[in-house]
Amino acid sequence: MPVRNGATGRNLNMNPSPLPPLVVMGVSGCGKSTIGSLLGERLGIPFQDGDDLHPAANKAKMGAGIPLDDSDRQPWLEEIGRTLRASAEQGTPAIIACSALKRSYRDLLRSHVPDIVFVHLNGDRGTLLERMNARDHEFMPSSLLDTQLSTLEPLGQDEKHILADITLTPTSLVESLCDQLAVRTLAVGPAFNNGR
């Protein structure tokens, strides 16, 4: 059944320009899985939680409260990149939740799918900590939040992205993203940038 943009009535999955590969990114507690899943349902395209693609050794390390280093993340990011590329090659847009905190991580993903767009779920430390403390995550204790915040490198002007405010309700946030994606997939010219 066609999926329509609530504000414009556009059929989002029938755009002349297909949706690009999407990575819902941000530190733990920002709602990547929730928003990614809702966005996938709204757009009628597959969503996958990038945490499911971590090697077992990474999950064990994070579960013990030990931050991953870049050598730990390399195979994980490569697997996410391959997954996005395989989906794109089949002509099916995909959404994956992935922290993508460093520019180098995002560059690696871009090497697999150059037209990737990052949806950065942005929020302050207090909001994030409150959310993390209210949930029971398999391998991401709240003690790792400060490590993630210090690792996060803001998206550059040359990186295709949308900034999303996590203080919005999930429904409102997803509607806002759909509106922006509809405009930008139909547009010719400017890249995604700061949600404008």
Buried (B, 14 or more C-beta within 10 A) or exposed (E): EEBBBBEEEBEBBEBEEBBBBBBBBBBBBBBBBBBBBBBBEBBEBEBBBBBEBBEEEBBEBBEEEEEBEEEBBBBBBBBBBEBBBEBBEEEEBBBBBBBBBBBEBBEBBBEBBEEBBBBBBBBEEEBBBEBBEEEEBEBBBBEBBEBBBEBBEEBEEEBBBBBBEBEBEBEEBBBBBBBBBBBBBEEEEEEBBEBE
